[in-house]
Amino acid sequence: MATGGIGVTTRRDQLTIISDLLEIVKQPQRLTHILYKSNMSYGQLSKYLDEMTQLGFLETKTKPFRAFIITEKGKQFGDMLSSRRERLDSEDVFREI
């Protein structure tokens, strides 16, 4: 998650939020656990989970409990986001001159 210093959080863009959520649900997670780990409001989280499920990045399991888990498509998208972020970081695109 994005932090701007000790105990200070910065705003995250949508791709960062999606990347964070995909990382959280690599193992089946209940909604409450995702809510705590993502540091989002219930309304925001519900919107993202619904959208990501419609896009095929997540699926809902109902046994033994209701949980969200990443799909193969979600793993591929998450890997793509990570490699792009690493490439940007390694190229130092955003450094101040």
N, C-alpha and C positions, 0 to 999 in steps of 0.2 A: 504494500500500500504506500501511497505517496505521503512522505513526511517532509516538512520544511525545516525541521530542527528538532530539538528535544521537546517532545510532547506537543509539537505544533503540526497539525495536518494541513495539507494544501488541497485545493480542489482537484479532483481527478476528471480526466476527460472520459468519454464513453468507452473508448477502446481500452483504456486502463481498467475501468470498472469491469468490463467484460472479461479481460484477461485475468483479473483478480478472482472473479467468480468461477471461471473455468479451472483455475488452480485449486480453489476451495473444494469443488465438487469432483475432484479426481477419485475420491472415495465417496460412497453414498453418504449424503448429509441430510439431516432433517432441516426443515425450514428455519427453525429457531437457531440452530447451530450456524447456518449460513448467515443469518441476520446478525449474530454476534460477531462472527469473524469478518464480515464485510464492512461493518461500521456504517450501515445504511438504515434508513427508515423502512418500516414495513411496506409503505406505499411504493417507494422507489424500488425496493428489492422485488416486490411482486411484479412490477412493470418489466424489469429486466429479465426475471425468470420466465415470465410468459413469452416475451419476445424471443429469448434464446431457445425456448422449447419449440416455438413455431418455426424458427430457423433450422431446427434439427441439431443444435449444439448440446442440448440436455434432454434427458428423458426422466420420467417419474416412475419410481418403483413403489409398489404398495405393500410388498411383503419383505421382511417381517414387519416393517413400518413404512410409512410414507416418506420417501426420500428422493432427492434429486441426484443424478449422476451424469457425468460427461459421456457423450457419444463419441464414436470414431470421428465423425465430422467435426465435433467440438475440439477433439484432441488435435486434429490437423490445423484448425483455425488458430488454436492457442499456440501451437508450435510456430506457425507462420508469424503471429504477433511477436513472439519471443525473439525469433531470428531477426525480424525487422528492427526491433528495439535494440538488440545487441549490435546490429550493423550501424545504426545511427549513433549509438554510444561509442563504438570503436572509431567511427569517422570523426567524432567530436564536432558534429554539425552545428550544435547549438552553443559552442563556446564563444565567449566574448573576446573580441579582438581589441 
